[in-house]
């Protein structure tokens, strides 16, 4: 379900036969991200930035581009800046992220978008991805790993409380 938006997208599709095949992992993820339910979940949250964003909002970064760039970021454990640079430099990742020959969203755009996606949406997104993976026999879905990363903050327990 490739959403063509511009004639240059067709040009990219013609050129894509000349570049190497997509990594098998990316190709599987690419298929899963074609799911309309996943797209809708993220679109609803990103559409809440301004009251009429989904109705009369100005052109902004496409939801599927944001969604896919965030997947690349998580998949390769990159910073936002590294994600921008890696997608910019790779024809395969440009294809995967649906950027093609357009400019790649910068790191601040990705950061703003990430802040708009609610934890409930991420939970539903992960559930849907797991369900799709089980349906396609990629996993049996019996185990779930979570990230328990601890992040240092400048807030400390009071030292004078007895």
N, C-alpha and C positions, 0 to 999 in steps of 0.2 A: 504494500500500500504506500508507494512512494508518492508524496504530495508534491507535484511539480508547481513551482511558483514563478519561474523565470526561464526564458529561452536558454540562458547559460547553463541551467540544470540539465537540459537535454544534451548540450555539448559535453558536459562532464560525463553523462551516461555513455556517450559515444567513445570518449577517451578512456573510460574505466576498463574497457577490455584490454587496454595496453599495459595496465599496471598489474602487479602481482595479486594473487587471490588473497581475500581477507583471511586472517587468522581463524581457524575453526571455532575457537571460543567466541571471538567477536561475531562470527557468522551466526552462531546459535543465539547469542544475546540479541543480535539484530532481528532475528525472527521473533523472539519474545516481545521485543519492544514495538512490534507492529500491532500488538493487541490494543484495540480501541479503549478497553476498560482502563488499562494502565495510563494511556495518554490522557483520558478524561480526568482521572484522579489528580494528576499533576497540573493539568490545565485549569481546573477549578481553583486550586490554591494560587497559582500564578496570576489568575484573573482577578484576584481580590486586592491587588495592589492599589487600584483606584476604583471608585464606585462603578463607572461605566466601561471599564477596560474591555470586557468581552462584547460590548454592544457597539460603542463608538470610539474605542480606544485608538490611540495612534499606533502606527506600525512599531513593533518592538521585536525583540529576538523571539524566534519561533519556539514554541513549547517543546517540540520534538528535538530541537537543537540543544536546548538547555538540558533536557532529560538525558540525552545521549552523552553530552559532554560531562555531566555529573557521573554517569556510569563509567566513562573512561577514567575520570579522576579516581573513583573508588577502586576500579579494577586494577589500576597500576599504582595505587597509593601515591598519588601526586598532589602537589599543592595546586592552588587555583592558577598561579602563574605558570607552573610547569605544564598544566593541562592545556592552557592557551597556547603555549609554545609548541607542545607536542602535536596538537591537532593542526596548528598552522603549518607545521613542517611535514606532515604525512598525508599523502593522497588517499591512503587507505582509511585513515581516521577521519579525513574530511568527508569521505564517502559515508562511513559509518555514522558520523554525526549529522549528516545531511547538510553540510556547509557548502560542499562543492567548491566553486571558485569565488564564493562570497567571502566577505571578511569574517574572521572568527571572532565570536564575542570575547571581550576582554575579561580579565580576572574579576574586576569589580562587578561586572554584570552577573557573572556566575555566583559571586558572594551574595549579591542582593537577591537573586532568585532562590538560592539555598535557604535564606532566612524566611522566605515566603512560604516554603513548603512545610506544612504542619507535621508534627510527629505522628499524628493519627494517619495522615496521608502516607507517610513513609511506611508505617506498619501495614496498611492495606496494600501498598505497592509491593512490599516484600512478600505478603501472603499470596498475592496474585502471581508474582514471579515463581514462588514455590509451587503453586498449583499448576502453572504451565510446565514447569520442569518435571513434575510428577507425571502429568499427562503425556509428555513427550519422552518419558522414561529416561530422563537425564539423571534423576535422583528418585529415591523412594520416599523422601520427605519425612524420614523418621527422626532425624537429628537436626537441630537448629543451633548454629553457632552465633553468638553475639559478641560485639566488640565492647570490652570493658575497659577501654583506655582511660587512664587517670590523667587529668589535666591540672597542672599547677595553677593556682590563682593567687591573687594578692590579698585574699581574705583569710585571716587566721583567727583561731579561737582566742577569746580574751584571756590574757595571762593573769589578770587580777581577779578572776571569778573563783571564789572558794566556796 
